Amino acid sequence: MLDTKIMIAAYVIVVLYLILRVSRRQRFKEYHAELHKILNKEEYKVKGRFD
Protein backbone atom coordinates (compact mmCIF):
# COMPACT_ATOMS: atom_id res chain seq x y z
CA MET A 1 0.00 0.00 0.00
CA LEU A 2 2.80 2.39 0.93
CA ASP A 3 4.72 1.57 -2.26
CA THR A 4 1.70 2.56 -4.36
CA LYS A 5 1.49 5.93 -2.60
CA ILE A 6 5.20 6.54 -3.18
CA MET A 7 4.82 5.65 -6.89
CA ILE A 8 1.84 7.99 -7.27
CA ALA A 9 3.74 10.80 -5.51
CA ALA A 10 6.72 10.23 -7.81
CA TYR A 11 4.51 10.46 -10.92
CA VAL A 12 2.89 13.66 -9.62
CA ILE A 13 6.32 15.22 -9.02
CA VAL A 14 7.49 14.22 -12.51
CA VAL A 15 4.35 15.67 -14.11
CA LEU A 16 4.69 18.95 -12.20
CA TYR A 17 8.40 19.13 -13.08
CA LEU A 18 7.67 18.65 -16.78
CA ILE A 19 4.86 21.23 -16.73
CA LEU A 20 7.14 23.78 -15.06
CA ARG A 21 9.99 23.13 -17.51
CA VAL A 22 7.92 23.15 -20.67
CA SER A 23 7.00 26.53 -22.06
CA ARG A 24 5.46 25.60 -25.41
CA ARG A 25 2.17 23.75 -25.70
CA GLN A 26 3.51 21.56 -28.50
CA ARG A 27 6.38 20.33 -26.35
CA PHE A 28 3.96 19.72 -23.49
CA LYS A 29 1.92 17.43 -25.75
CA GLU A 30 5.08 15.50 -26.67
CA TYR A 31 6.00 15.02 -23.01
CA HIS A 32 2.42 14.05 -22.21
CA ALA A 33 2.52 11.33 -24.88
CA GLU A 34 5.86 10.05 -23.54
CA LEU A 35 4.49 10.04 -19.98
CA HIS A 36 1.49 7.99 -21.09
CA LYS A 37 3.82 5.42 -22.67
CA ILE A 38 5.76 5.17 -19.40
CA LEU A 39 2.58 4.94 -17.30
CA ASN A 40 1.13 2.23 -19.55
CA LYS A 41 4.35 0.19 -19.23
CA GLU A 42 4.32 0.57 -15.43
CA GLU A 43 0.65 -0.43 -15.20
CA TYR A 44 1.38 -3.50 -17.30
CA LYS A 45 4.28 -4.46 -15.00
CA VAL A 46 2.16 -3.96 -11.87
CA LYS A 47 -0.78 -5.96 -13.27
CA GLY A 48 1.59 -8.75 -14.31
CA ARG A 49 3.12 -8.85 -10.84
CA PHE A 50 -0.18 -9.13 -8.96
CA ASP A 51 -1.98 -11.56 -11.30
C-alpha positions in Angstrom: 0.0 0.0 0.0 2.8 2.4 0.9 4.7 1.6 -2.3 1.7 2.6 -4.4 1.5 5.9 -2.6 5.2 6.5 -3.2 4.8 5.7 -6.9 1.8 8.0 -7.3 3.7 10.8 -5.5 6.7 10.2 -7.8 4.5 10.5 -10.9 2.9 13.7 -9.6 6.3 15.2 -9.0 7.5 14.2 -12.5 4.4 15.7 -14.1 4.7 18.9 -12.2 8.4 19.1 -13.1 7.7 18.6 -16.8 4.9 21.2 -16.7 7.1 23.8 -15.1 10.0 23.1 -17.5 7.9 23.1 -20.7 7.0 26.5 -22.1 5.5 25.6 -25.4 2.2 23.7 -25.7 3.5 21.6 -28.5 6.4 20.3 -26.3 4.0 19.7 -23.5 1.9 17.4 -25.8 5.1 15.5 -26.7 6.0 15.0 -23.0 2.4 14.0 -22.2 2.5 11.3 -24.9 5.9 10.0 -23.5 4.5 10.0 -20.0 1.5 8.0 -21.1 3.8 5.4 -22.7 5.8 5.2 -19.4 2.6 4.9 -17.3 1.1 2.2 -19.6 4.4 0.2 -19.2 4.3 0.6 -15.4 0.6 -0.4 -15.2 1.4 -3.5 -17.3 4.3 -4.5 -15.0 2.2 -4.0 -11.9 -0.8 -6.0 -13.3 1.6 -8.8 -14.3 3.1 -8.8 -10.8 -0.2 -9.1 -9.0 -2.0 -11.6 -11.3 
